[in-house]
Amino acid sequence: MEKLTFNIPDLHCEGCAERSTNILERLDGVHNAEVTFDDKSAKVEYNPDKTSFEDMKQTLAKADYTAEK
């Protein structure tokens, strides 16, 4: 497992943070995700053999969220 922290600058509310958390946790290989509205960041624990930051970025983009390292 690896840990990654990245920004999601276009979160507008707590609901957006919760939705982003759910989106990330549905990805194969993501063990745990915590998205925080206050600092607009995501902390993700994942298996790099199954997913990558690019996969997370593309999945969030489908829901109109931007992921930035």
C-alpha positions in Angstrom: 0.0 0.0 0.0 1.1 3.5 -0.7 -0.3 6.9 0.5 -0.9 9.9 -1.6 -2.1 13.4 -0.8 -3.3 15.7 -3.5 -5.6 18.7 -4.0 -9.1 19.0 -5.3 -9.4 22.7 -5.7 -13.0 22.9 -7.0 -14.7 21.4 -3.9 -17.6 23.8 -3.0 -19.0 22.2 0.1 -18.9 19.3 2.5 -21.2 17.3 0.2 -18.6 17.6 -2.6 -16.0 16.2 -0.2 -18.2 13.3 0.7 -19.0 12.6 -2.9 -15.3 12.7 -3.9 -14.5 10.3 -1.1 -17.1 7.9 -2.3 -15.9 8.2 -5.9 -12.3 7.4 -4.9 -13.2 4.5 -2.6 -15.1 2.8 -5.5 -11.9 2.6 -7.5 -10.3 -0.9 -7.6 -7.1 -0.7 -5.5 -8.2 2.1 -3.2 -8.1 0.9 0.3 -9.1 4.2 2.0 -9.9 7.8 1.0 -10.4 10.9 3.0 -11.4 14.1 1.3 -11.5 17.3 3.4 -13.4 20.3 2.3 -11.5 22.7 4.7 -8.2 22.3 3.0 -9.6 20.9 -0.3 -7.3 17.8 -0.2 -7.6 14.1 -0.6 -5.5 11.5 1.4 -5.7 8.1 -0.3 -4.2 4.8 0.7 -4.0 2.6 -2.4 -2.4 -0.4 -4.1 -0.2 1.0 -6.9 -0.4 -2.3 -8.8 -4.2 -1.8 -9.2 -4.6 2.0 -9.6 -2.7 5.2 -10.0 -3.0 9.0 -9.5 -3.9 9.3 -13.2 -6.8 6.8 -12.7 -8.0 8.8 -9.7 -7.7 12.1 -11.6 -9.7 10.7 -14.6 -12.4 9.3 -12.3 -12.8 12.6 -10.5 -12.8 14.5 -13.8 -15.9 12.4 -14.8 -17.7 14.0 -11.8 -16.4 17.5 -12.7 -13.6 17.6 -10.0 -10.0 18.5 -10.7 -7.2 16.6 -9.0 -3.8 18.2 -8.7 -0.5 17.1 -7.2 
